[in-house]
Amino acid sequence: MSTIKTDNIVNRTGDQDSGLDLGTNDIVKVKIAGAEKARVHSDGSLRVDAINNQSGDNDSGIDLSTNDVVAVKTANTERLRVDASGDVTMSTDSSLTIQGTHNEGGGLLDLKGTDTPAANKNLGGLNFGNSSDRSLAMIRGVSSSSDAANMRFYTEASGASIEERMRIAEGGGLLLNANYNFHAIGGAADPSSAFQFDFSKNSYAHPMKISCAISHWNSGYMSYTEGWYWGFNTSISSGNVTSYNGGNGSWTISFPSNYVVRVRMNGDASYNHSSGWYIKIEGCLQTSST
């Protein structure tokens, strides 16, 4: 077999400054107009500064000319950049659309931690900011255990630091300004059997409005209690309380211990058919736990 050995292969016509440079051991360089445009190394890697569309106006593609940066361009304008730290930046006035098949859940955006699951881990967040402050508002998921999490909402007042303003707890309770101020729960139960729910409060029970009701499909089977409650430790006061018992049993509101408000359905209904119930507490509970 014959071998031709040469260091350069260039165009025969024209200015003869475009072709292959073989002068460097184990490297093939592609030159155009006397300047290197790409090279293939002995490991098989192709090294170029830009990859553009071949047809059309040739101004869209991938720009690799900046060290440790991959930039995506369309119409010769950078639209997206990945830097050495892995951060991804999109250009000004960009939008992101994630699509998926509707019957399979639609488009999904996953934000998740990769370390060992445990409580108080930041699972991911969305920042809202500007050119001088990247985080003027934020939504963040934080684990409350290895298999549960809450959602926290932050805003920043002028001249102040960003602070948590609202939290949706893992059980669905709502905290405002880091305190539980609202609960709304519901379900179905037999009104001839008592059931109750305890909610946390401060020892000083600031004013709270409590509404509770239970009813069956029959229009006459309905009972409810609604009113304002406050007090200190286990001492309870109330006002503007309205109650009605149409055969579905009665309700009792109490402070059984210093830090607890209890809503009890007494189980004294005249029948035992499953009935829908609802409890809502709103006010100033001044506590960080449900």
C-alpha positions as CSV (number, residue, x, y, z in Angstrom):
1,M,0.0,0.0,0.0
2,S,1.4,3.4,-1.0
3,T,1.4,6.3,1.5
4,I,1.4,10.0,0.6
5,K,3.0,12.1,3.4
6,T,2.3,15.9,3.5
7,D,1.8,18.6,6.1
8,N,-0.8,20.6,4.2
9,I,-3.6,20.1,1.7
10,V,-5.0,23.3,0.3
11,N,-7.2,24.4,-2.6
12,R,-5.4,24.3,-5.9
13,T,-7.2,27.3,-7.5
14,G,-7.8,30.7,-6.0
15,D,-5.5,32.0,-3.3
16,Q,-4.6,28.5,-2.0
17,D,-5.1,29.4,1.7
18,S,-7.9,27.0,2.7
19,G,-7.6,23.3,3.4
20,L,-6.2,20.9,6.0
21,D,-3.1,21.5,8.2
22,L,-1.5,18.2,9.2
23,G,1.7,19.8,10.5
24,T,0.9,19.1,14.2
25,N,1.3,15.6,15.5
26,D,-2.1,13.8,16.0
27,I,-4.1,16.9,15.1
28,V,-6.0,17.8,11.9
29,K,-6.7,21.5,11.5
30,V,-9.2,22.9,9.1
31,K,-8.2,26.3,7.8
32,I,-10.1,28.9,5.8
33,A,-8.4,32.0,4.4
34,G,-5.3,31.0,6.2
35,A,-7.0,31.0,9.6
36,E,-7.8,27.9,11.7
37,K,-11.6,27.3,12.0
38,A,-11.7,23.8,13.5
39,R,-9.5,21.0,14.6
40,V,-9.9,17.3,15.3
41,H,-7.7,15.8,18.1
42,S,-6.4,12.3,18.6
43,D,-9.2,11.6,21.0
44,G,-11.7,12.2,18.2
45,S,-13.1,15.5,19.6
46,L,-14.0,18.2,17.1
47,R,-13.0,21.6,18.3
48,V,-14.7,24.7,16.8
49,D,-15.7,28.2,18.0
50,A,-19.1,28.2,16.4
51,I,-21.7,25.9,14.9
52,N,-24.2,27.6,12.6
53,N,-27.1,26.6,10.4
54,Q,-25.8,25.7,6.9
55,S,-28.8,26.9,4.9
56,G,-30.6,30.2,5.2
57,D,-28.7,33.2,6.5
58,N,-26.2,31.2,8.7
59,D,-26.7,33.3,11.8
60,S,-28.2,30.8,14.3
61,G,-26.4,28.2,16.2
62,I,-24.0,27.6,19.1
63,D,-21.2,30.0,20.0
64,L,-18.2,28.3,21.8
65,S,-15.7,31.2,21.4
66,T,-15.8,32.3,25.0
67,N,-13.8,30.1,27.4
68,D,-16.1,27.9,29.6
69,V,-19.3,29.3,28.1
70,V,-21.8,27.8,25.7
71,A,-24.0,30.4,24.1
72,V,-27.1,29.7,21.9
73,K,-27.8,32.3,19.3
74,T,-30.7,32.9,16.9
75,A,-30.6,35.7,14.3
76,N,-27.0,36.4,15.5
77,T,-28.3,37.4,18.9
78,E,-27.5,35.4,22.1
79,R,-30.6,33.9,23.6
80,L,-29.3,31.5,26.2
81,R,-25.9,31.0,28.0
82,V,-24.5,28.2,30.2
83,D,-21.4,29.3,32.2
84,A,-18.7,27.3,34.0
85,S,-20.8,27.1,37.2
86,G,-23.7,25.5,35.4
87,D,-25.9,28.6,35.7
88,V,-28.2,29.1,32.8
89,T,-29.1,32.7,31.7
90,M,-31.8,33.6,29.2
91,S,-31.7,36.8,27.2
92,T,-33.8,39.9,27.9
93,D,-37.6,39.7,27.5
94,S,-37.4,35.9,27.0
95,S,-40.2,33.5,27.8
96,L,-40.1,29.8,28.6
97,T,-42.8,27.4,27.5
98,I,-42.9,23.8,28.8
99,Q,-45.4,21.6,26.9
100,G,-46.7,18.1,27.6
101,T,-49.6,15.8,26.7
102,H,-52.7,16.8,28.7
103,N,-53.7,13.3,29.6
104,E,-50.2,12.6,31.0
105,G,-50.1,15.6,33.3
106,G,-49.1,18.4,30.9
107,G,-45.7,20.2,31.0
108,L,-43.7,19.7,34.2
109,L,-40.8,21.7,35.7
110,D,-39.0,19.7,38.3
111,L,-37.0,21.5,41.1
112,K,-35.4,19.1,43.5
113,G,-32.5,18.7,45.9
114,T,-30.0,15.9,45.4
115,D,-28.6,15.4,48.9
116,T,-29.9,13.0,51.6
117,P,-33.6,13.7,52.3
118,A,-34.1,15.3,55.7
119,A,-36.0,18.2,57.4
120,N,-35.1,21.9,56.6
121,K,-33.6,21.3,53.2
122,N,-34.2,23.9,50.4
123,L,-35.8,21.9,47.6
124,G,-35.9,24.6,45.0
125,G,-37.1,28.1,44.5
126,L,-38.2,30.8,42.1
127,N,-36.6,34.2,42.4
128,F,-38.1,37.5,41.0
129,G,-35.6,40.3,40.8
130,N,-34.0,43.0,38.7
131,S,-30.5,44.0,37.5
132,S,-29.4,45.2,40.9
133,D,-31.1,42.6,43.2
134,R,-31.8,39.1,41.9
135,S,-34.2,38.3,44.8
136,L,-36.9,40.9,45.5
137,A,-39.6,38.2,45.8
138,M,-39.3,34.4,46.0
139,I,-41.2,31.2,46.3
140,R,-39.3,28.3,47.9
141,G,-40.1,24.7,48.8
142,V,-38.5,23.5,52.1
143,S,-38.7,20.0,53.5
144,S,-40.3,19.5,56.9
145,S,-39.2,15.9,57.0
146,S,-37.6,13.4,54.6
147,D,-41.0,12.9,52.9
148,A,-42.9,16.1,53.5
149,A,-42.5,19.8,52.6
150,N,-44.0,23.2,52.9
151,M,-44.2,26.1,50.5
152,R,-42.8,29.6,51.5
153,F,-43.5,33.0,50.0
154,Y,-41.1,35.9,50.5
155,T,-41.2,39.6,49.6
156,E,-38.8,42.5,50.2
157,A,-39.9,45.9,51.4
158,S,-38.1,49.1,50.3
159,G,-34.8,49.4,52.2
160,A,-35.2,46.1,54.0
161,S,-34.2,42.5,53.5
162,I,-36.3,39.8,51.9
163,E,-38.5,38.0,54.5
164,E,-41.0,35.2,54.6
165,R,-44.6,36.5,54.5
166,M,-46.7,33.4,54.0
167,R,-46.3,29.6,54.3
168,I,-48.5,26.7,53.3
169,A,-47.6,23.9,55.7
170,E,-47.3,20.3,54.8
171,G,-50.8,19.6,56.2
172,G,-52.4,22.5,54.3
173,G,-52.5,25.0,57.2
174,L,-51.8,28.7,56.3
175,L,-49.3,30.9,58.1
176,L,-49.2,34.6,57.6
177,N,-46.1,36.6,58.6
178,A,-44.7,33.4,60.1
179,N,-47.7,32.8,62.3
180,Y,-50.7,30.4,61.8
181,N,-53.6,32.7,61.3
182,F,-56.0,30.5,59.3
183,H,-57.1,26.9,59.2
184,A,-59.8,25.4,57.1
185,I,-60.4,21.6,57.1
186,G,-63.3,19.3,56.2
187,G,-64.4,15.7,55.7
188,A,-67.2,13.3,56.4
189,A,-68.1,11.6,59.6
190,D,-70.9,9.9,61.6
191,P,-72.5,12.7,63.7
192,S,-73.7,10.2,66.3
193,S,-70.0,9.6,67.2
194,A,-67.9,12.5,68.7
195,F,-64.8,13.8,67.0
196,Q,-62.6,16.8,67.7
197,F,-59.6,18.7,66.3
198,D,-57.0,20.6,68.3
199,F,-55.2,23.7,67.0
200,S,-52.2,25.5,68.5
201,K,-52.5,29.0,69.9
202,N,-50.5,31.3,72.0
203,S,-51.1,31.3,75.7
204,Y,-52.7,34.7,75.1
205,A,-55.5,33.7,72.8
206,H,-55.9,36.8,70.6
207,P,-59.3,37.2,68.8
208,M,-60.2,34.4,66.5
209,K,-63.3,33.6,64.6
210,I,-64.4,30.0,64.6
211,S,-67.0,28.5,62.2
212,C,-68.0,24.8,62.2
213,A,-70.8,22.9,60.6
214,I,-72.1,19.5,59.7
215,S,-75.0,18.4,57.5
216,H,-76.6,15.5,55.8
217,W,-78.4,15.5,52.4
218,N,-81.7,16.1,54.1
219,S,-82.4,19.8,54.4
220,G,-83.4,19.5,58.1
221,Y,-80.2,17.8,59.2
222,M,-77.8,20.7,59.7
223,S,-76.0,22.1,62.7
224,Y,-73.4,24.9,63.1
225,T,-71.7,27.2,65.5
226,E,-70.0,30.4,64.6
227,G,-68.5,33.2,66.9
228,W,-65.6,35.1,68.2
229,Y,-63.3,33.6,70.9
230,W,-60.4,34.9,73.0
231,G,-58.8,34.4,76.4
232,F,-55.7,33.6,78.5
233,N,-54.4,30.0,79.0
234,T,-57.5,27.8,79.6
235,S,-59.8,30.7,80.3
236,I,-62.1,31.3,77.3
237,S,-64.3,34.2,76.4
238,S,-66.7,34.5,73.4
239,G,-69.0,36.9,71.7
240,N,-71.5,37.1,68.9
241,V,-71.9,33.3,68.9
242,T,-74.7,31.9,66.8
243,S,-75.6,28.2,66.9
244,Y,-78.2,25.9,65.3
245,N,-78.9,22.2,65.7
246,G,-81.3,20.6,63.3
247,G,-80.6,17.1,64.5
248,N,-77.1,16.8,63.4
249,G,-75.5,17.3,66.8
250,S,-73.9,20.2,68.7
251,W,-70.5,21.8,68.7
252,T,-68.2,22.9,71.6
253,I,-65.3,25.3,71.5
254,S,-62.8,25.2,74.4
255,F,-59.2,25.9,75.5
256,P,-58.4,22.6,77.2
257,S,-54.8,23.6,77.8
258,N,-52.7,26.7,77.6
259,Y,-51.7,26.4,74.0
260,V,-54.6,24.6,72.5
261,V,-58.0,25.6,71.0
262,R,-60.3,22.6,70.5
263,V,-63.2,22.3,68.2
264,R,-65.4,19.3,69.1
265,M,-68.4,17.8,67.4
266,N,-70.2,16.2,70.4
267,G,-71.7,13.1,68.7
268,D,-75.2,13.8,70.0
269,A,-77.0,13.6,66.6
270,S,-80.3,11.8,66.3
271,Y,-79.0,9.6,63.4
272,N,-75.8,7.9,62.3
273,H,-75.6,8.6,58.6
274,S,-72.3,9.9,57.2
275,S,-72.4,13.7,57.0
276,G,-70.1,16.3,55.6
277,W,-68.4,18.6,58.1
278,Y,-66.3,21.8,57.9
279,I,-64.2,23.7,60.4
280,K,-62.6,27.1,59.9
281,I,-60.4,29.2,62.3
282,E,-59.2,32.6,61.4
283,G,-57.6,35.3,63.5
284,C,-54.4,36.0,65.4
285,L,-53.3,32.6,66.7
286,Q,-49.7,33.8,67.1
287,T,-48.1,30.4,66.8
288,S,-45.6,28.8,64.3
289,S,-47.0,25.2,64.7
290,T,-50.3,23.8,63.8
